[in-house]
Amino acid sequence: MSSAVRGGTRWRRFAVVMVPSVAATAAIGVAMAQGALAASFSVSGQDFKVTADKLDGTGFVQYGSIAEGTDLKGNPAAHPVAVSGFKTAEITNMCQSVVTPDVPIFGSISLMLKAGGSGGAPVKAENIYLDVADLDADAEFKNIDIGVAAGKADKGPGIQKGTKANPFGFAQQADRAILTKVKQRAWATSAGTFKLSGLNLRLHKGVKECY
């Protein structure tokens, strides 16, 4: 599935949305928690794609939410997401891509970012939250609890500060989550720390995505 990118884009807007927001995630289907708000910032009008050979995370929690922001024309927009949080995460051979459409003269411009590959150190993150729209992967969970109240989940970093997630809504948690062959589309990510080894960032004319 191609990223949902619509509407006109001016150079100033292009400069803002092309700033990289790197992420990779683990997610499985959950019920949406009523009254939830996802990322503690207004999300842009563009989602982004991520692939990874492997994501190995400890202290996993996941709950349903809504990512709110605007579309590329500035109109209010909201997106249902599964918020996945990890106390720590290591990501091997990560790729992130985002496409900005309708740039004057050039048409579509793609940003592609890669890190944690070529036999080097993996990408490392602490207290990371990911607002995910869809994901495909092979997944293994250690000591998973499904159906715990979001406010009572204590294996992961808990509900993200600054959000309005329903503490009584559906959540799941695990001591460890291991995902391989990850393909995901997301709207936002936040992390206490994010260390990218072997960072490589390129702009491409046209549509060029991680998958």
N, C-alpha and C positions, 0 to 999 in steps of 0.2 A: 504494500500500500504506500502511495506517495504521501509525503507530508502535506497537510492542509495549509497551503499558503495562497492567500487571495488578496486582491485589492492593489491599489497603486502604491508606489513607494518613491519618496523623494530622497535626495542624497543625504540630508540630515537624518532622516529616519533610518536609512540604510546604515549609516555610521553607528547608530545606536544598537540596532538589532543584530549587527554582525559581531558585536563583542561576544567572545565565546563563553558559554555556560556549560562546562563539561559535566557529563553524568553517565552512569550506568546503573542498572537497577535489578532487583529481584521483585517479582510480583506474581500472585495468584488471585483468582477471582474472589471478590468480597462483595457484601451488600454495602450500599452507600449509607453512611451515617447521616442521619437527619441533622440539619443545622450546622454542618461542618464547613470550614473554610480551609483551603489547603495552604499553599505557600504564603509566608508572611509578607510578601510583596506582590504588587500587581504584575501579573504575567503578561508577556508580550503577545502580539498577534500571530506568532509563529511557534509551532511545535518543532522538535528536533529529533533526529534518529540517532541511535547508539547501537553499536555491536561490540561484543567482547568474547574472547575465547573462554574466559572464566571469570566469575565473580565469587569470591569467598568471603562471606560476611559473618560477623559474630554479633550477638545481641540484636536479633531481628524482631521488628514489630511492623504490622501493616493494618491500616484502617481506611475506610472510604471517606472521600471528601470532594470538594469542589474547588478548582483553581479558577480564580476570578481575575479579570484584567480587561483588555480591549483587543479589538481586531486591528488590522493594519490601517484602517481608516479612523481609528479612535473611538469606535462604537463599543459600548459595554459588551463583554462576552464572558461566558462561564463554561467550564469544561469539567465533567465528572472524571475523577482520577482515583487511583489506588495509591495512597501515600505509603511508601516503604521506608522505614528507618533502620539504621544499623549503628551500633556503637563503633565498630571498626569494619573496614572493607578493603580487600585487595582485588584489583581488577587487572587482568592480563590481556594485553593486545587490544586496547580500547580504541574505538573509532567513533567520532561524533560528527554529524553533518547537519547543516541547516541551509535552506535555500531561500533567498530573497528574490521575489519576482518583480518584474516590471521596473527594473532600474533604467533610468533614461540612457539612451544610446546602446547600452550593453544587453538589455533584456534581463534574464535571470542570472544571478550570481550565487555561487555555492561556496560556503565555507566548510572545509574539512579539517578536522583536528585528530591527530593520532598520538598515542602515548602508551607506555608500558609494554612495548613490543620489542622485537629483534633480540630476544634473549636477555634483555636488561631487567631492571627491577620493575615490579608491577606498580600501577597507580595505587596510592594509599590514601585512605580517607578516614576521618574520625567524626562521629556524630553527624552522619549524613542522612538527609531526607530527600526522597525522589517522588515527584508527582507524575505518575505513569498513566498513559492512555491505553496502551496495549503492549504485550510482550509475548515472545516465543522463546522457549529455552528448555533444557533438561534440568530438573531441579531436585535437590535432596535436602531435607530438613532434619535437624537433630533436635529431639525433644520438643516437638511442635504442639502448641495448644491452639485449637481452632474454636472460635466462638467466645473468646474472653471479652469482657467489656474493655473498651479502649482505655479508659481511665485507670483500670486495674492491671494493665499489661506492664510487667516489671522486668522482663528479660532484655528488652531493648532500651533505647533512649527515651521512651515515652512519647506522649503527644508533643508535637513541636511547639515550642514557646512562641507566643505571639499569634497563634491561630485560635479558631473557635470550634475545634473539633468536639463532637458530642462525646463526653466521657462515658456515656452509657451505651454508645453505639457498638456495632460488631467490630471485632478486631481479631487478629491472630498473631502469635509470637513463637519464636524458636530460639534455642541457644545458638544455633548455627544454621546458615543457609548457603548452599553451594550450587551455583548455576553455571552451566556450560552451554556453549553455542547460543549466546544471548543476542536477540534482536528485539529492540524496544523503541517505542515512540513516547516522548514525554513532553511536559510543558514547563517543568521547573526542577531545580535542584538547589539544596542548601547544605553546607557542611561547615563544621568547626575548623577543620583543616583539610586540604586537598593537595597532595604532592604528586606531580606528574613527571615521571622520568622519561627522558627521550622525547620531549614535546616537539611535535611537528605540526605546523599550521599553514594551510595553503588556501588561497582563493582561486576559484575556477569559473570561467565563463560558461554559462549554461547550467543544466541540472546534473550534479554529480553527488551521489549520496552513498552512505556506508552500505546500504542494501536497498 
